[in-house]
Amino acid sequence: MSNLKIYKASAGSGKTFQITREYLKLIFQEPTAYRHILAVTFTNKATAEMKGRILSELYLLASGQPSQHLDTLMSVSGIPEEALRKLANKILKSVLHDYSRFSVSTIDSFFQRVVRAFTREIRLHASFRTELDHRAILEEAVERLFLGIDDNELLREWFLDFAEQTLQVGQNWNFKQHILERGSEIFGEAFRTFDEELIARMEDKEFLADYGKKLKMIAEEFDERMADIGRKAIALMTSHGLSPESFKYGKTSFASYFPKLTEGKYEPSARVLKAVDNLDDWSTKTTDPAVKNAIASAYDEGLNSLLNEALQYYNEESPRVESAKAVLPNLYTLGVLTDLASKVKEISLEKNILILSDTAQLLNKVIAGSDTPFVYEKMGSVYQHFMLDEFQDTSRMQWHNLNPLVENSLAEGGQNMVVGDVKQSIYRWRNGDWNLLANQLENDFQHYGLDKVTLDTNWRSSKNVIDFNNIIFRQASEFLQDDVNAQLESTGDTIKNKGDFENLIAKAYADHFQKCAKSESENGYVRIELMENEGSKDDFRQMAINKTISNIEKMQELGYEPGDIAILVRNKREGAEIAKALLEKKLATPDSAFSYEVISNDSLFVGNAATVKFILNYFHILAGPKNKIREAEMIHEFFFYLLPSMPQQEQVLLKNNGKQQLDLFGTSKMDQDEAADWYFDYMNNMPALFNPWLGDEESVALKNELRGLPLYNLAERLIREFRLNSISGEWPYLQAFLDILLDYTRTESADINSFVDWWESTGFSKTISVAEEQNAIRVLTIHKSKGLEFPVVFIPFCDWPVYPDPKHAPHLWCKPDSEPLSELALVPVKYKKNLTNSLFADEYFTELLYSAVDNLNLLYVAFTRAKNALVVYGAYNPKLTKGVGNSMSGLLQRIFENPPLLDSEDRQHYIDITDYWNMEEKAFELGALQPSGNVKTATDSFALTNFQFGGKGDSLKIRLHSQNYFEITPSDKLEKVNYGQLMHELFENIITTHDIDRALNRMLFEGKIEKTAMENLRNEIAGKLEEDIIHSWFDGSWKVLAERDILRGKERTHRPDRVMMKDDQLVVVDYKTGSENEKNRKQVAGYLTDIRKMGYAHAKGYVWYIQENKLVEVD
């Protein structure tokens, strides 16, 4: 028997049970083996489940309870039951007391443990933080790249050319979004595996510019050559008195191809191809003889030769031309990828963070050329056995890091197992590669021999659900493969590896058939309904939502609990849509016998809550210039949504001079014009409650005070002052928002502007984390549902695309094999149909095929979550007669309308679709809804009775110097203070007169001065430097030390504003505002005393009153 077992585990086939059994077999043969076993899976939840399962089985065995593994363990170990149970008790205690060496973890956690052991080698601080969200890092990198444009002329020209190119192709001139989209490539494995030569070429903007010119030349030469042929042909036809209408088929004749060549339309039609070397097809029997003779003459004199020349040149050169055109639009973003990668690295080092996607690459570099087992020993563990779960979601780089370990284990006789299922590979966007399981694993270790096991019994679902999935996925894989093959055939000979594509989907689903482990009494129910819709896609979605809610009520009538029901969606947007509909239904029918409570970690967006919107609006108001729209939204949100939701006593406290606020602003039923008038006229009737917060004059002091508060305290202040904590339904959202603020301020800049920017780019997607044990309907994405099971599953929007959506098409990294394109070993191109006639046709079809498998796998994962009932809604397309219409609904429609003809052997394993498909209703229905046999179980829960937050005035206060720096309240005193502080900071940054503009620009960039004030400040500073003695200090002849400490002993220091040295001279200057006073003179005298003690006997000191431009010498 081989030491490497590969388990092909379809959905519900008990793979965790099998992993647990193999783990127990190892530790019962060697009780300390748990220290030398590494079990790796994909998610934290799967890790917890695997650990829990192993410990639970050990407990059952140790406590004398029945265990499904008992007989197997007795057989393998040769130990009788009583002794085995005693051994189980001993092993359980050992594992619990040595829990840190119980190595069951996610693959990312394992790699991070290794990386932490090598922090010195990879130049990371030992306290580094792992960053999961690379989007925020990327945005900061892009901002830094833009800020550096002024200092990098080549990069500036590159960006200008990029902006011009985006305008020429009709895209938005603001190309930041394009760079962000393409910039995410630097976190993918494709970019991380680039060799140094390729990266060097990508960094070389001059090379890329020259490369782009060569590609443009290819297209221009092609256009000119084809246009020239077209013009010659037109001239030849004209010389014989002919036009395209003179030929067979008139205006649509093959000859119309020649004018098209001059217009840049080169693809030949079937008529053009048929007309080549075929004079008989140029005219008809009814063609005028004179015209016929002219056609024959033109044919002989070169028109046919020109047609041949055009087609031959097109066939030879168009793939190269299409390739050049595909590369050119992406060349500019390619040019900044390396710059972005450099900025991301810079930010990571500054913030001492490690981006999660970097972990595998760093480890890859560490083990390169090393004795790999020794490298891993540095972690303090030596693993002899490996168990790799969810292997279909492993990336190539991750496998490259694990491969040496498995290889070493096999060489030393260790036991290894790999578990996976190609049909459940849905994480390719995270670099998961199911080909590792399908082919690579066998290629890597065939010399050791492999023990392949297929787990083909479904222990999860009822018989009807299994029977339905068996026939559906047999047919779906065949239909999809046929559809792909038809597209392959249409490309002719442009595909080099056509044979690799023609059976790939069918092979991936070869093990689709499952046996049923449940009794015949648990038949289950399946209904697939395709709804014909003459309106928009939104109409179908609304119909699907209504039917879903109706059927949820039916399920509850049959005894199913809300917690038994799951609604699976393709993305968070769909989840939010269905969750909103359920919540609206709950509000509309408060006395309903049905429960519409919903749980959704993917759909309950924190930012959708009215209280959070209210707080965020005020954050925006504080962060930016005056914004009446924001202010109006804030007031409207409060009076129409928040105030009516508050208890009566709170509403009384928030009345405006005894008059209800709503009276000021009409009613919530205002028409559009009335609402517009209200929004733009609200300032004339500012409610008294909001005057201190938003009023033009009244709010200045409060706003300045609030800007100085930490974000958490600011949010608490708003909650308290506006009684937002009195709305009990908003407590979860408020608490989640405060938690987000706390997390943000722990790791990021705590200023309000940074938070607002972060929220707009990243924070808006934050959702509430809810306990899964609640008895409520679950709404979750198909990706999040993987590994889970539910008695009842609804899929309301089963209409996602089969192939890549052109609007969100991915970019492909392609290897050109023709000069000059091959001057870059890899080039990025956007997935589009035109690639079928290019050098990148193989890459195009690889993406098409893999996308088809990804989306079919999503369907498989969704359909196999159901235990008892599966209800699906899709859109019916009456025009669909061939192919699959690029949607899962279309695929299902084709299967139902074109059922397979089952032979006698097939009928023993598969149901006949025709028995259950109703063409009139456009519905497939198998089985009948049965009452739920589930026993209701109570769950421990409690309800919040109040909302806790810090009390007013209880917080620690820090005294802030210069806290009124930006005070804008009209005050002579404050104006003088601000002026002095401004001038003081300016002169701190002016070493010589050449630094004046630099210092002013810096203040402008930091937002401390207005652009309009720069010229006046420049003139004022220049005027102050005109006096001879002062001018000499700024002429560059002195060595200047600005804001440097003088160490006085006993941890005391002095800090003069400016110290100047030249030869044996030393001058100390302190800048002051206001009028002359003795205190300032004594301060400088103190500086001089310290400096003279340092050996500068002839030091001089001055107090410079900048505002009055008065210089006072100090003895």
MARTORPA-469462 format. One record per residue (C-alpha): residue in one letter; x, y, z. Coordinates in steps of 0.02 Angstrom, whole numbers, plus 50000, padded with zeros to 5 digits. Layout:
N
AXYZ;...
% end
This chain:
1115
M500005000050000;S500645017349955;N501105029950088;L500195043349989;K498295042049982;I497295053449871;Y495465054849919;K494285061649787;A492905067649904;S491295073949825;A490085084749924;G489395076750081;S490485061150063;G491215061950238;K492965068450204;T493165075650380;F492645058750449;Q493975050450341;I495335062850391;T494885060150574;R495015041350553;E496725042450468;Y497345054250604;L496735042650743;K497545027650658;L499235036450664;I499155042050845;F498535025150908;Q500025016850824;E501185029750904;P500395039951047;T501605054551027;A501345055350838;Y500215070650855;R501825080750877;H502395075150705;I500785076650605;L500355092450509;A498535093350455;V498205108050340;T496525114650279;F495865130250196;T494825140150322;N494845143650509;K493125135950523;A493705119750441;T495215119650557;A494105121350711;E492955107650647;M494405095750615;K495185098850786;G493495097050870;R493125080750779;I494795072850829;L494635078051011;S492805072751018;E493215055250954;L494635053751079;Y493425058751217;L492105046251161;L493395032351160;A494155037651326;S492465039051413;G491825022051355;Q490515029051236;P490115021851064;S491285027350923;Q491175023750737;H493065022150733;L493255009250871;D493264993350764;T494465000950636;L495675006550771;M495634989650857;S495984981250689;V497414992850641;S498264993650811;G497914975750867;I497434982451039;P495884975551129;E494474987451169;E494824990251353;A496664993951326;L496265004851176;R495075015451278;K496405017751413;L497635022751279;A496355035151210;N496255043251382;K498145044551392;I498265052051216;L496865064551250;K497745070851407;S499395072051314;V498625082151172;L497735094051290;H499295096851396;D500385098951241;Y499085108151138;S500295119751049;R501035104650959;F499325098550902;S499635105150727;V497995107150636;S497955124050549;T497555133550391;I498905133650259;D499135152450283;S499355150450471;F500655136950444;F501645147750323;Q501565162550442;R502275151950581;V503725147550468;V503965165750416;R503995171350599;A505425159150626;F506385168250488;T506025186450528;R507885190450535;E508275182350368;I506865191450278;R507215207950368;L505575209150462;H505375215750637;A504865201750755;S503285211350802;F502635212950623;R500765213150593;T499925202950458;E498825213450344;L497365204650260;D496695219550163;H497915223650024;R496685235949944;A497045249550073;I498925247250051;L498735248149862;E497755264449871;E499085272349980;A500425266249859;V499495274349713;E499355290749810;R501215290649846;L501575287049664;F500565302349613;L501425313149742;G503115308449669;I502675313749492;D503475330949511;D505155323149553;N505105310149414;E504975317749242;L504915301049153;L503505294849264;R502565311249239;E502665309549050;W502125291549065;F500575296449163;L500155310449040;D500275298348894;F499205286048992;A497865299249024;E497875304148839;Q497705285948788;T496225282948905;L495345298248832;Q495655292248654;V494795275648688;G493315284448769;Q493705280348950;N493615291849100;W495095303849106;N495315299849291;F496385284549268;K496705281349454;Q495375267849453;H496205259349303;I497855259049397;L497025252049553;E496175238349453;R497765233449363;G498815236549518;S497995221849607;E499015210949488;I500545213749598;F499735203049734;G499415188449616;E500585173749598;A500865177149413;F501725193849451;R502685186749599;T503495173449492;F504235185649365;D506105183849343;E507305198349370;E507575201449184;L505705203749154;I505505215249304;A506985225649246;R506165227949076;M504515232649155;E505405245849260;D506245253149106;K505015266349045;E506095270448893;F506095252148840;L504205251248862;A503955267248763;D505025260248621;Y504095243648635;G502435252748619;K503035261848463;K503485245248382;L501755238348420;K500925253848348;M502005251748193;I501345234048169;A499555240248168;E499945255348059;E500875245147929;F499455232647924;D498145246247905;E499125254647765;R499435238447670;M497615232847679;A496985250347634;D498185250647486;I497495234147422;G495745241047442;R496145256847345;K496965247047203;A495465235547191;I494245250047188;A495275258747053;L495325242746950;M493435240346964;T493145258546918;S494265256946763;H493105242946703;G491535252546744;L491155241646894;S490615244647074;P490235232347214;E488395232747159;S488905225746989;F489325208747062;K488265194447125;Y487255199347282;G487365217947236;K487805229347383;T488245214347491;S489345206147360;F491115200347398;A491745216147310;S491055226847453;Y492525219847550;F493725231447457;P492935247947517;K492895240547692;L494775238147685;T494985256947669;E493865259247822;G494845247447935;K493615232847925;Y494635217647880;E493755201747933;P493135192747776;S491375186047764;A490905168847698;R490485176647528;V492215184147516;L493045167547553;K491945158647427;A492335171147290;V494215168047291;D494785159547128;N492955156847085;L492425167846938;D490765158746924;D490275165747093;W490585183747039;S489045185046931;T487365176746899;K486515169746745;T485485185646731;T486975197346739;D487085208746587;P488345201146462;A489315217446451;V489475218146639;K489935199746641;N491335203046516;A491955217746620;I491965206646776;A492945193246684;S494165206146622;A494405213446796;Y494625195846863;D496015192246737;E496855209146759;G497155206946944;L495565209247047;N495605191047099;S497465192547136;L497115207647247;L495765197747338;N496985183547363;E498325195547422;A497155203747548;L496575187147621;Q498315179847626;Y499035195247710;Y497565195547830;N497785177347877;E499655179247900;E499725195747991;S498045198248080;P498515187248230;R500065197948259;V499075214048232;E497665208648350;S498985203948478;A499825221048465;K498135229748482;A497735219048635;V499375223348722;L499435242048686;P497985247648800;N498815238948948;L500585244848917;Y500435260449022;T499785251449177;L501125238249150;G502385252249162;V501845256949339;L501635239549412;T503435238449469;D503335256249537;L501775251349634;A502595235449699;S504055246049760;K502875258149850;V501905243849929;K503545236649994;E504025253950060;I502365255750153;S502495238150224;L504215241750294;E503655258450367;K502145250950453;N503005234450497;I501665224150412;L501695208350308;I500335207050176;L499555189750186;S499805186650002;D501695189350026;T501885174750147;A502025160650021;Q503245170549913;L504375174850060;L504415156750114;N504765151749936;K506315162649937;V506875156350108;I506835137950058;A507605140849887;G509195130649878;S509065125450061;D508975108850148;T507095110750166;P506785098950313;F508105108350414;V507285124750369;Y505635118950440;E506495111650594;K506945129250646;M505125131250695;G505395118450832;S504365104750749;V504845090150641;Y503385083850539;Q503375065950478;H501585064550415;F500555076750313;M498675078150287;L498165091050158;D496305095150151;E495395105450016;F496865102549902;Q495905108849750;D496035126549824;T497935125949849;S498955137949743;R500495133049643;M501645143349754;Q500915135449911;W501165118249836;H502945122749789;N503255126249974;L502385110350036;N503035098649902;P504785096249978;L504025091950146;V502895078550073;E504325072149966;N505435070650119;S504065062150218;L503755049250082;A505615045850067;E505695042250254;G504145031250255;G502925043950326;Q501045042550299;N500275056250192;M498535059850129;V497795072650011;V495935076250007;G495035086649877;D493705088049744;V493945097049579;K492065100149572;Q492165111049728;S493605121949670;I492895139649680;Y494385149849737;R495385152249578;W495295170949610;R496365167349763;N497615158049654;G496845140949689;D497305128649552;W496265112749538;N497475105949408;L498635101849553;L497395088849612;A496855083549438;N498605081049364;Q500095088749454;L500055078249612;E500125062049515;N501535068549405;D502565073849556;F502455057749656;Q502075043849532;H503765035849572;Y503145032549750;G501505024949691;L499825032549734;D498325025249822;K496795033649746;V495145032349838;T493485039549780;L492235043549918;D490625041449819;T489295039949954;N488325055550004;W487915055750190;R487165073250186;S485725074450063;S484095065250037;K483855053549890;N482925065549775;V484215079249799;I485615066849758;D484695059649607;F484375077049540;N486185082249559;N486805066149479;I485855068949316;I486045087949315;F487935087849330;R488145073649208;Q487185083749079;A487885100749130;S489685095049106;E489235087648935;F488265103048876;L489615114848936;Q490995104548856;D490035104148692;D489785122948700;V491645125848728;N492105113548589;A490945122648468;Q491855138848505;L493515129948483;E492995123548312;S492495140848254;T494295146848277;G495035135048148;D496885131648175;T497335146348288;I497325135348444;K498935125948470;N498365114448611;K496575111348559;G496645093248621;D496965099248799;F495305108548801;E494125096348716;N493825084748864;L494345094749015;I492625098549090;A492005080949061;K493565074249146;A493345085849296;Y491565079249320;A491935060949282;D491625056549466;H490005066349482;F488915051249525;Q488515048349708;K487635034649804;C486355038849937;A486695033850117;K485005039450186;S483465028450200;E482145028350063;S480905037050182;E481945053050170;N481595056549987;G481755075449990;Y481115088849872;V481835098449723;R481025112549624;I481885122449487;E480805136249412;L481325146549261;M480315162549249;E479975170549082;N480165189149097;E479765202048963;G480395216549067;S482095220649138;K483245209449237;D482655218549394;D480885212249361;F481505194249363;R482435197449524;Q480905204749608;M479855189749552;A481195178049621;I481225187249788;N479325186549804;K479275167949765;T480695164549886;I479805173350029;S478185164349988;N479045147349992;I479955151650153;E478235153750231;K477715136550162;M479265128650237;Q478855136150407;E477075129450393;L477835112150371;G478795114050534;Y480485120050472;E481295132650587;P481995148950514;G483715142450563;D483455127350448;I483345138650296;A484795145750196;I484725157750049;L486275156649940;V486805171049828;R488235174549709;N488865190449791;K488595202449936;R487525214149832;E486255200449799;G486325195649983;A485945213450035;E484485213649913;I483665198049983;A484035202750165;K483235219850137;A481675211650064;L481505200150215;L481715214650336;E480425224950241;K479225210250247;K479505209050435;L479115227650458;A477595226850344;T476835211850435;P477295213850620;D475895201950675;S476325188150552;A476465170250615;F478015168150507;S479775173250554;Y480755184150434;E482255186050550;V483835185450448;I485675182150483;S486955187650357;N488775191550391;D488915196050207;S487375207050190;L487085216850351;F488175231750304;V488595242950451;G488535258450341;N486715255150293;A486085258850469;A485245275750490;T486225279650648;V487895275750566;K487435286050412;F487035300450529;I488735299350616;L489675297250452;N488825312550378;Y489465322950522;F491195315450503;H491175321250322;I490595338550375;L492035340050497;A493305333050375;G492925344050225;P492345361250173;K490565366650205;N489365354850118;K487525359450125;I486985343050045;R487825333150184;E487045344350315;A485325342750238;E485505323650229;M486005323350411;I484495333450467;H483315323850354;E483985307050417;F483725312650595;F481955319350584;F481215306850463;Y482045290750521;L482915292350689;L481775303650792;P480175293850754;S481065277750809;M481515284750980;P480505282451141;Q479255296351175;Q480245303751319;E481785305651209;Q480755314151073;V480125326651201;L481925331051248;L482335334251066;K480875345951026;N481305362750951;N480605376251066;G479065365651099;K478735363350915;Q479005346550830;Q480435346750708;L479435337850574;D478295352950560;L479745363150496;F480085351650352;G478425345650286;T478085326950283;S478975311650220;K477725311150075;M478415326549988;D478545325349800;Q480215327149712;D480095345949684;E479555349249863;A480985338549929;A482225348049820;D481565364649885;W481715358250064;Y483505352150042;F484135368749976;D483115379950092;Y483405371150257;M484735383650314;N483395397150326;N482495386550456;M483955378250546;P483235368550694;A483865374650862;L484505357150899;F485715358050753;N486255376250765;P487755372550879;W488285358450763;L487975365750590;G487625384450605;D488785396250513;E489355405750667;E488675395450811;S489565379250763;V491355385750741;A491915383350920;L491085366450939;K491775359950774;N493535364750825;E493295355950991;L492615340350906;R494035339650780;G495215337550926;L494295322350995;P494845304550958;L493685296650829;Y492935284550955;N492535298651077;L491825309250937;A490625295350887;E490125292851069;R489805311651086;L488625311350936;I487735295751002;R487495303651173;E486985321251118;F485725315250989;R485065300651096;L485505288050960;N485765274951094;S483895275651133;I483475266350971;S483675248251023;G483575241550846;E485145251150801;W486225244750945;P487095230850846;Y487565243250709;L488165256550830;Q489205244050927;A489935236950766;F490365254550706;L491225258950870;D492215242650859;I492745247250682;L493325264450743;L494315256350882;D495145243750766;Y495545257350640;T496375268950765;R497455254850832;T498355252550667;E498045268050560;S498145286850569;A496805292450690;D496335308850603;I494585310950538;N495095314450357;S496055298150344;F494605288450418;V493355296250298;D494485291750150;W494695274050217;W492835271950241;E492455277550064;S493715265249990;T493635250450110;G492605252750267;F490935254050178;S490985235150147;K491085230750333;T489665219950394;I488985214550563;S489645198050629;V488185188150700;A488085172050797;E487645157350685;E486675148950824;Q485235161250809;N483605154050746;A483515164950592;I483585163050403;R485375162650341;V485855173250191;L487615169850131;T488665168949974;I489005152349891;H490855154349932;K490455156250117;S489265141350112;K490615129250059;G490805115450189;L489095119350265;E487415110450252;F485615116050278;P483955106650282;V483205119050156;V484165128850025;F483485142949915;I484455149949767;P483415164749707;F484595171649575;C485295156749480;D485795167049328;W487645170949348;P488715170249190;V489575154549129;Y491005163649043;P491895179849094;D490775195149092;P491465207548962;K491115221949082;H492205214049216;A493365204049106;P494985198149186;H496735202049123;L497795187749059;W499685186149066;C500195179548896;K501825173648817;P502035180848641;D503095170648521;S503285183048379;E504425198048361;P504345211848417;L503015206648543;S504175193348616;E505395206948674;L504335205848833;A504235187948896;L502515191048972;V501225204048924;P499525208249000;V497975208048888;K496155209948929;Y495035194948899;K493945198148746;K493285188948594;N494575196748476;L495935186348557;T495315170948465;N496175177948310;S497795182548397;L499385174748461;F498505173148628;A497075161848574;D497685147948689;E497685159448840;Y495955165848792;F495225148348785;T496125143148943;E495275157449035;L493605153648951;L493705135348999;Y494295138349176;S492935151449203;A491645138949141;V492295126049267;D492325139349406;N490515144049376;L489915126249356;N490805122349519;L489855136549602;L488245128249544;Y488845111549611;V489315118849781;A487635127949792;F486565112949742;T487475100949859;R487195111250018;A485395105150032;K484945090750147;N483055089450121;A482445102850001;L483195113049858;V482235127349778;V483015137049634;Y482415151649526;G483155156549359;A482695166649205;Y481915158149053;N482535163548882;P481285159348742;K482595163548608;L483875151048671;T484025137348539;K485865133048547;G487315135048666;V486975139848846;G486655158548827;N488115162448944;S487085160249102;M486745146249225;S484895148549192;G485235145349008;L486235129649050;L484825122749156;Q483555127449021;R484535117948888;I484645102549001;F482775102549038;E482255105748858;N483495093348785;P483455078648907;P484595063748875;L483955047448804;L484355035248942;D484715017048901;S484265002849016;E485905003749110;D485775022649134;R484025020749205;Q484725010449347;H485725025449404;Y484885041249338;I483145048749342;D482285053549179;I482145072449169;T480605071549058;D479615063849201;Y479815079449307;W479935094149185;N478345104149156;M478565114348997;E477015124949026;E477575130349201;K479405130449150;A479735120749309;F480615104749362;E479895096849519;L480495080749601;G479705074049760;A478475082649874;L478675094150021;Q478595084150181;P478375090350360;S479995092850450;G480435079350574;N481645090750666;V481435092850853;K481505110850907;T483015114351015;A483205129351127;T484775139651110;D485595150251244;S485325168451202;F485045185051285;A484435201951230;L485365218251258;T484435229251382;N485475244951357;F486895252351257;Q488485255151355;F489775268351314;G490935280251405;G490175293551514;K490295312151484;G491885319651554;D492565303251620;S493965301551493;L495775305751520;K496155322951450;I497815327951373;R498345345951374;L498745351151196;H499955365051156;S499455375951010;Q497725368251011;N497005384150933;Y498195383850787;F496785382350663;E495515392250764;I494455402650646;T493375411950771;P493615430550742;S494785435650883;D496255447950882;K497175437451010;L496965421350913;E497415429650748;K499045435550826;V499415418450898;N499065409850732;Y500105422550637;G501555419950755;Q501445401150746;L501345401850557;M502865413150540;H503815403150670;E503565386950572;L504005395350408;F505675402050473;E506025385150552;N506085378150375;I507035392650295;I508915389850309;T509375401650166;T508385413450057;H508285399649926;D507165389750045;I505745402450051;D504735394849909;R505035377149971;A504425381550146;L502875390250077;N502465375549962;R502625363650108;M501405373850211;L500225374550063;F500325355650038;E499955352850223;G498425363950209;K499075377050331;I499005391650211;E497935396150061;K498685397749888;T498035415549877;A499075420350030;M500725413649962;E501275429249866;N500915440950013;L501875429450131;R503325428250008;N503435447249997;E503275449250185;I504675436750221;A505805444750091;G505485461650172;K505965455250344;L507615448750274;E508145465350198;E509015471750356;D510885469050336;I511225458750491;I509705447650464;H510045445850277;S511815439650317;W511085425650424;F510145418650273;D511455420950137;G512115403050151;S513785407450232;W513285400850404;K513085382950464;V511305382650531;L510555371250666;A508665373550677;E507655367350826;R509105357450903;D509125352551087;I510485358351209;L510725344351336;R510865352051510;G511035336251617;K509735327551726;E508685324651570;R508365343451549;T508525352151382;H508465369251300;R507925371451119;P508355387851032;D507495391350866;R509085394650766;V510935392350803;M512195398750673;M514065395350667;K515435402650557;D517285401750595;D517405405950782;Q515735415150784;L514105408150854;V512415416850851;V510815411150939;V509125417850878;D507405414750952;Y505835419750853;K504455428150952;T502785436350918;G501975450651008;S502895464851095;E504595465251179;N504655458151356;E505955453151484;K505445434851490;N506015432151310;R507685440551342;K508015429451494;Q507615413951391;V508955418251262;A510165422951400;G509945405451467;Y510385398251297;L511965408851293;T512495402951465;D512355384751411;I513255387851246;R514695397351329;K514935382451446;M515185372251288;G516705382851242;Y515945396251131;A516565411451226;H516035424451096;A514255418251068;K512945431551034;G511075430451059;Y509555439250986;V507675439351009;W506845442750841;Y505055449450858;I504465443850686;Q502815452950679;E503625469750717;N505255464350629;K506215470650782;L507895463150830;V508435463951015;E510205458951059;V510435449351222;D512035450951324;
% end
